[in-house]
Amino acid sequence: MKKSTIFSTLIVCAFFIGMFSCKKTVQTSTKITFDSIVVKEHIPLLETNDTTLPFADVKVSFVYPAKFGNQENLTRLQQIFIGTFFNDIQLDNLSPQQAMDNYIAHYTEEYKSLSNMYYDEKSRLPKGETPQWYWYYMYNTNKVMFQNDSLLSYAVEYSDYTGGAHGSHRITYTNIDLGDLVTVSEEDIFVPNYKKPLTDIIINRLMAKNNVTVPDSLIGIGFFNLDEVFPNNNFWLDDKGIHYSYNQYEIAPYSMGVIDVDIPYEDLSAILKPDNVIQKFFPKQK
């Protein structure tokens, strides 16, 4: 009888330990399974099937997490992806497919609203000519830049043309702490009053990249006033360092494109917080 009681107790203990272990694994696992939604459309400006008339070339490819931990964690991770990809927090409470549908519908509505303007401008041109600046395009995509058990860094690349001399292109980054499911900013990494020393580091890296030895030489090769060069919170992280990007017109003219600045962690040691998130993401990083 005594043996039976002990045996039964062990079974019950094993059962609850097993349940706890399984639950913990599900809750804390940072393994992510990704899926994607791809949209390719030619949206006509006018209510006609005439392909010689203006249209918007739309290509959107959205990679998003489809499986991650429990449902609550997955919903939170998807919320971050949706809000940053579509650049609209009003969509981040929707499913990925619903967010995409709303995004495309809104773009279509905005583009088609230009039809009256098109007819007005066409009426003022010589007979047979059409305004050429209504052939729009919009391309939006994202990609993972780095991922380990505690960090996910990804980029959203957006290009469009909405009339004028040329289109535009920009890239924005998001870094997610997979343990707390929050985004990471400069304030999580650097000590207070970090901006001036970090600016100096960025300028030094730009000088090295462009093979010049004094800051004013950057202006000579096309950069704007150096007062406009400062940390912009647009970065991604990996185990080697922090990688900034400055978009067109931010610190240099359109013709110079997106400008990347890579900074190894050893160059940042003087301004990293004592218990900064870099140590959490990369425990071996000094």
Backbone torsions as a table, in degrees:
resi	resn	phi	psi	omega
1	MET	NA	-43.7	179.9
2	LYS	-63.5	-43.3	178.3
3	LYS	-61.6	-41.1	-179.6
4	SER	-62.5	-42.2	-179.8
5	THR	-63.9	-44.1	178.5
6	ILE	-61.9	-43.5	-178.8
7	PHE	-62.7	-42.5	179.9
8	SER	-64.6	-40.1	179.2
9	THR	-63.0	-41.1	178.2
10	LEU	-62.9	-39.1	179.2
11	ILE	-63.3	-45.3	-179.9
12	VAL	-62.1	-43.6	179.4
13	CYS	-62.3	-44.0	179.9
14	ALA	-62.1	-38.2	-179.8
15	PHE	-61.9	-48.0	-177.6
16	PHE	-70.8	-36.3	175.9
17	ILE	-62.7	-41.3	178.1
18	GLY	-63.0	-43.3	179.0
19	MET	-62.1	-44.6	-179.3
20	PHE	-62.8	-43.3	-178.8
21	SER	-63.7	-43.5	-179.3
22	CYS	-64.3	-43.7	-178.9
23	LYS	-63.0	-41.9	-179.7
24	LYS	-63.8	-40.3	179.8
25	THR	-61.3	-44.8	-179.4
26	VAL	-63.6	-41.7	-174.2
27	GLN	-71.8	-35.6	-170.7
28	THR	-105.2	-4.0	-179.9
29	SER	-64.4	134.0	178.3
30	THR	-105.6	12.5	175.7
31	LYS	-68.6	130.4	-177.7
32	ILE	-120.2	131.6	170.9
33	THR	-104.8	125.8	-176.9
34	PHE	-100.9	152.4	171.9
35	ASP	-133.7	177.1	-179.6
36	SER	-147.5	154.3	172.9
37	ILE	-123.3	126.2	-178.2
38	VAL	-120.5	129.0	177.4
39	VAL	-124.0	128.1	174.0
40	LYS	-131.1	115.3	-176.4
41	GLU	-142.5	148.5	164.9
42	HIS	-106.0	111.1	-177.2
43	ILE	-97.1	112.6	-178.1
44	PRO	-69.9	140.6	176.3
45	LEU	-70.4	-37.5	-175.3
46	LEU	-109.7	160.1	-179.3
47	GLU	-79.7	71.4	-179.1
48	THR	-157.2	157.1	178.1
49	ASN	-97.0	12.7	-179.4
50	ASP	-74.6	109.1	-175.7
51	THR	-75.4	-5.3	176.4
52	THR	-82.8	-9.6	179.8
53	LEU	-94.3	163.1	-172.7
54	PRO	-57.5	144.7	173.5
55	PHE	-149.0	164.4	175.0
56	ALA	-105.2	125.4	176.6
57	ASP	-87.8	112.0	-174.4
58	VAL	-115.1	124.5	175.7
59	LYS	-134.8	113.1	-178.7
60	VAL	-127.5	125.4	178.7
61	SER	-127.4	109.3	-173.5
62	PHE	-111.6	111.8	174.1
63	VAL	-93.1	129.2	-175.9
64	TYR	-142.8	158.1	177.9
65	PRO	-73.6	127.1	179.0
66	ALA	-103.0	-25.4	177.0
67	LYS	-139.7	131.5	178.5
68	PHE	-167.5	115.8	176.9
69	GLY	51.4	-136.1	178.2
70	ASN	-92.0	179.0	-174.6
71	GLN	-64.3	-38.5	179.8
72	GLU	-62.4	-44.0	179.3
73	ASN	-67.4	-40.1	178.3
74	LEU	-62.1	-44.7	-179.9
75	THR	-60.1	-42.1	179.4
76	ARG	-65.0	-43.5	-179.4
77	LEU	-65.3	-42.5	176.7
78	GLN	-62.0	-37.4	179.2
79	GLN	-58.9	-43.4	179.1
80	ILE	-64.6	-46.1	-179.6
81	PHE	-60.2	-46.6	-176.9
82	ILE	-65.2	-46.8	-178.4
83	GLY	-61.6	-39.1	-177.9
84	THR	-81.5	-32.0	-179.2
85	PHE	-72.7	-48.5	-177.5
86	PHE	-88.1	-4.1	176.9
87	ASN	53.8	42.4	-177.3
88	ASP	-153.6	105.7	-177.5
89	ILE	-68.9	-14.4	177.9
90	GLN	-71.8	-14.1	179.7
91	LEU	-97.5	-11.1	-169.2
92	ASP	-75.8	-3.2	174.2
93	ASN	-97.4	6.4	179.2
94	LEU	-99.2	166.1	172.4
95	SER	-71.5	160.5	178.4
96	PRO	-53.8	-43.3	-179.4
97	GLN	-67.4	-41.9	177.9
98	GLN	-62.9	-41.2	178.9
99	ALA	-62.6	-43.3	178.6
100	MET	-62.2	-45.4	-179.4
101	ASP	-59.8	-44.0	179.4
102	ASN	-66.2	-39.2	-179.8
103	TYR	-62.4	-48.3	-179.5
104	ILE	-67.1	-40.4	179.5
105	ALA	-62.3	-42.0	180.0
106	HIS	-66.3	-43.5	178.5
107	TYR	-61.8	-43.6	179.8
108	THR	-60.0	-45.0	-179.9
109	GLU	-62.4	-44.1	-179.6
110	GLU	-64.3	-41.6	-178.8
111	TYR	-67.9	-47.8	-178.0
112	LYS	-65.2	-22.3	178.6
113	SER	-67.1	-11.8	179.3
114	LEU	-82.5	-4.6	-173.0
115	SER	-59.8	-42.2	179.6
116	ASN	-62.9	-39.4	177.5
117	MET	-63.7	-38.8	179.1
118	TYR	-61.1	-49.2	-179.5
119	TYR	-62.0	-38.3	180.0
120	ASP	-64.5	-44.2	179.9
121	GLU	-70.6	-36.1	179.3
122	LYS	-63.4	-36.4	-178.5
123	SER	-66.3	-20.0	-178.8
124	ARG	-97.2	-0.3	177.3
125	LEU	-95.5	159.3	175.1
126	PRO	-55.9	149.7	-177.4
127	LYS	-55.7	133.3	179.1
128	GLY	93.3	-12.6	179.1
129	GLU	-96.3	149.9	178.7
130	THR	-129.4	147.9	176.3
131	PRO	-62.3	129.4	-175.1
132	GLN	-90.4	-7.2	-173.5
133	TRP	-92.1	14.7	177.7
134	TYR	-102.8	2.3	172.4
135	TRP	-83.7	94.8	-176.1
136	TYR	-90.3	165.3	165.7
137	TYR	-145.7	156.4	176.4
138	MET	-149.3	115.7	179.1
139	TYR	-119.7	131.2	-178.3
140	ASN	-141.2	127.3	-179.4
141	THR	-149.6	163.0	175.8
142	ASN	-138.9	158.4	179.7
143	LYS	-153.3	148.0	177.7
144	VAL	-77.5	129.2	178.7
145	MET	-93.8	-37.1	-179.4
146	PHE	-158.8	144.8	176.6
147	GLN	-152.2	134.1	167.0
148	ASN	-136.8	-161.0	-175.3
149	ASP	-70.1	-19.0	-175.0
150	SER	-122.4	-10.3	-174.5
151	LEU	-137.1	140.3	171.1
152	LEU	-131.6	120.8	176.9
153	SER	-117.2	130.9	179.6
154	TYR	-141.9	161.7	-178.2
155	ALA	-115.4	145.7	169.2
156	VAL	-116.4	121.7	179.7
157	GLU	-109.9	125.1	-175.8
158	TYR	-128.3	129.6	176.1
159	SER	-131.6	143.4	175.0
160	ASP	-155.4	165.1	171.7
161	TYR	-132.6	126.7	-178.2
162	THR	-131.9	41.0	-176.7
163	GLY	91.2	171.8	179.0
164	GLY	94.0	-167.2	-173.2
165	ALA	-73.8	-31.1	-176.9
166	HIS	-161.6	169.3	177.9
167	GLY	-82.5	-172.0	178.6
168	SER	-134.5	157.1	179.5
169	HIS	-142.5	136.3	175.8
170	ARG	-145.3	156.1	177.4
171	ILE	-131.8	133.2	177.6
172	THR	-128.6	147.6	-175.7
173	TYR	-116.2	150.6	173.2
174	THR	-133.1	136.0	177.6
175	ASN	-120.2	125.5	-174.7
176	ILE	-116.9	126.3	170.3
177	ASP	-76.1	108.3	-174.1
178	LEU	-72.9	-15.7	177.0
179	GLY	-79.0	-47.1	-178.2
180	ASP	-97.3	-10.4	-178.5
181	LEU	55.1	52.1	174.1
182	VAL	-130.9	156.8	176.5
183	THR	-83.2	154.8	-175.4
184	VAL	-106.7	131.6	178.2
185	SER	-117.6	174.4	178.2
186	GLU	-58.1	-36.0	-177.8
187	GLU	-64.6	-21.0	177.2
188	ASP	-79.9	-15.4	-173.1
189	ILE	-106.8	-41.5	-168.6
190	PHE	-107.8	157.8	177.4
191	VAL	-68.9	162.6	173.7
192	PRO	-57.4	152.3	179.9
193	ASN	61.3	35.5	-178.2
194	TYR	-81.7	-16.8	-166.1
195	LYS	-65.0	-42.6	-179.5
196	LYS	-65.0	-51.5	178.6
197	PRO	-63.9	-34.2	178.7
198	LEU	-69.4	-37.4	175.4
199	THR	-59.0	-44.3	178.9
200	ASP	-60.6	-39.9	178.7
201	ILE	-65.3	-43.0	-179.9
202	ILE	-62.3	-45.4	179.4
203	ILE	-62.5	-40.7	177.6
204	ASN	-62.8	-38.6	177.7
205	ARG	-67.9	-37.7	176.7
206	LEU	-64.5	-39.8	178.3
207	MET	-63.2	-45.3	179.8
208	ALA	-63.1	-40.5	-179.1
209	LYS	-65.0	-33.5	-176.2
210	ASN	-102.5	10.8	174.5
211	ASN	57.5	44.8	174.1
212	VAL	-124.5	161.5	-172.6
213	THR	-114.5	-12.2	177.4
214	VAL	-128.3	145.6	-176.2
215	PRO	-55.6	-40.7	-177.1
216	ASP	-63.3	-20.2	177.6
217	SER	-65.3	-24.4	177.0
218	LEU	-64.0	-36.6	178.0
219	ILE	-64.6	-37.5	180.0
220	GLY	-64.0	-24.1	-179.8
221	ILE	-101.5	8.2	170.9
222	GLY	125.8	-14.4	-178.7
223	PHE	-68.3	152.3	175.7
224	PHE	-72.1	-175.4	175.0
225	ASN	-52.3	132.8	-175.2
226	LEU	-65.9	-13.7	174.1
227	ASP	-64.5	-17.1	-179.6
228	GLU	-91.3	-0.9	176.3
229	VAL	-94.4	114.4	177.4
230	PHE	-158.5	164.7	179.7
231	PRO	-59.6	128.6	-174.5
232	ASN	-111.4	8.1	179.2
233	ASN	64.6	10.9	179.1
234	ASN	-104.6	87.7	-173.5
235	PHE	-145.5	162.3	169.5
236	TRP	-130.6	159.7	-174.1
237	LEU	-119.1	146.5	165.8
238	ASP	-143.5	-171.0	-175.1
239	ASP	-75.1	-3.4	-178.9
240	LYS	-101.9	-33.7	-177.2
241	GLY	175.3	-166.9	178.7
242	ILE	-107.1	138.5	-172.5
243	HIS	-124.1	110.3	180.0
244	TYR	-92.7	152.8	169.6
245	SER	-132.8	138.3	174.4
246	TYR	-115.3	123.3	-175.2
247	ASN	-80.1	172.4	-177.8
248	GLN	-54.3	136.4	179.1
249	TYR	73.5	-1.0	-177.8
250	GLU	-76.0	-49.6	176.6
251	ILE	-130.7	-0.4	-177.0
252	ALA	-156.9	164.4	-176.9
253	PRO	-67.8	166.4	-179.6
254	TYR	-52.0	-40.8	-174.1
255	SER	-63.2	-20.4	-179.1
256	MET	-87.5	-5.5	174.5
257	GLY	66.7	-159.4	177.4
258	VAL	-77.7	131.1	-177.2
259	ILE	-107.8	122.9	-178.3
260	ASP	-100.9	141.5	176.7
261	VAL	-131.0	115.4	-179.3
262	ASP	-102.5	126.6	-177.2
263	ILE	-124.9	116.1	177.0
264	PRO	-69.0	151.6	-176.5
265	TYR	-60.5	-31.2	-178.7
266	GLU	-63.4	-26.7	177.5
267	ASP	-76.1	-12.1	-174.7
268	LEU	-107.5	1.5	-170.4
269	SER	-56.1	-33.4	-176.5
270	ALA	-73.0	-18.4	-176.9
271	ILE	-119.8	7.2	175.3
272	LEU	-78.8	140.7	175.4
273	LYS	-59.5	148.7	178.4
274	PRO	-56.0	-42.3	178.5
275	ASP	-116.1	59.2	-175.7
276	ASN	-79.4	162.9	-176.2
277	VAL	-68.5	-18.6	177.7
278	ILE	-59.2	-40.9	178.5
279	GLN	-65.9	-31.1	178.1
280	LYS	-71.4	-43.1	-177.3
281	PHE	-76.1	-33.9	-176.3
282	PHE	-131.2	81.0	-174.0
283	PRO	-55.7	-27.6	-178.8
284	LYS	-84.7	-7.8	-178.4
285	GLN	-75.4	126.5	179.0
286	LYS	-84.2	NA	NA
